[in-house]
Amino acid sequence: MVVHLVAFGIAKDIIGKRQRSVQLDNGATIADLKSHLVNKFPDFERLASLSFAVNETYQLETFQLSDECEIVIIPPVSGG
């Protein structure tokens, strides 16, 4: 299946662009996506946390993804 990523902040910098499509196995979860991202972009492993929203709703790592869904990667926020 193909899912569509939208990345912000440091996640966008790591991926190299704001949007990207990713091929995953059918039945993949957000945890599987995270593993895929760490394997392809090892800098993700350095982030303290990542949140994911699927079709505009925050989801846990156990959430099962579906073909053509949009996944927003929300990196940790810092500032002052």
PEZI-V677428 format. One record per pair of residues at least 24 apart in sequence whose C-alpha atoms are under 8 Angstrom apart, sorted by the first residue. I is the first residue (numbers start at 0). J is the second residue. D is the distance in Angstrom with one decimal. If there is no record, write none. Layout:
# PEZI-V677428
i:I j:J d:D
i:I j:J d:D
This chain:
# PEZI-V677428
i:0 j:24 d:6.0
i:0 j:25 d:5.6
i:0 j:65 d:7.3
i:0 j:66 d:4.9
i:0 j:67 d:7.3
i:1 j:66 d:5.4
i:1 j:67 d:5.5
i:1 j:68 d:7.8
i:2 j:64 d:8.0
i:2 j:65 d:7.4
i:2 j:66 d:5.9
i:2 j:67 d:4.8
i:2 j:68 d:5.2
i:2 j:69 d:6.2
i:2 j:70 d:7.2
i:3 j:67 d:6.4
i:3 j:68 d:6.2
i:3 j:69 d:4.8
i:3 j:70 d:6.0
i:4 j:69 d:5.9
i:4 j:70 d:4.9
i:4 j:71 d:5.8
i:4 j:72 d:7.0
i:5 j:69 d:7.3
i:5 j:70 d:6.1
i:5 j:71 d:4.7
i:5 j:72 d:6.1
i:6 j:71 d:5.9
i:6 j:72 d:4.9
i:6 j:73 d:6.8
i:7 j:71 d:7.9
i:7 j:72 d:6.6
i:7 j:73 d:6.2
i:7 j:74 d:7.0
i:8 j:73 d:7.8
i:8 j:74 d:6.6
i:9 j:74 d:6.6
i:10 j:43 d:7.5
i:10 j:72 d:6.9
i:10 j:73 d:7.4
i:10 j:74 d:6.0
i:13 j:40 d:6.8
i:13 j:42 d:6.6
i:13 j:43 d:7.2
i:14 j:40 d:6.9
i:25 j:65 d:7.6
i:25 j:66 d:7.8
i:26 j:63 d:6.1
i:26 j:64 d:6.5
i:26 j:65 d:7.2
i:27 j:63 d:5.8
i:27 j:64 d:5.8
i:27 j:65 d:7.9
i:28 j:60 d:6.5
i:28 j:61 d:5.7
i:28 j:62 d:5.3
i:28 j:63 d:4.3
i:28 j:64 d:5.4
i:29 j:59 d:7.2
i:29 j:60 d:4.6
i:29 j:61 d:6.2
i:29 j:62 d:5.9
i:29 j:63 d:6.7
i:29 j:64 d:6.9
i:30 j:60 d:4.7
i:30 j:61 d:6.4
i:46 j:74 d:7.6
i:46 j:75 d:7.4
i:47 j:75 d:7.0
i:48 j:74 d:6.7
i:48 j:75 d:5.8
i:49 j:73 d:5.8
i:49 j:74 d:4.8
i:49 j:75 d:6.1
i:50 j:74 d:6.4
i:50 j:75 d:7.9
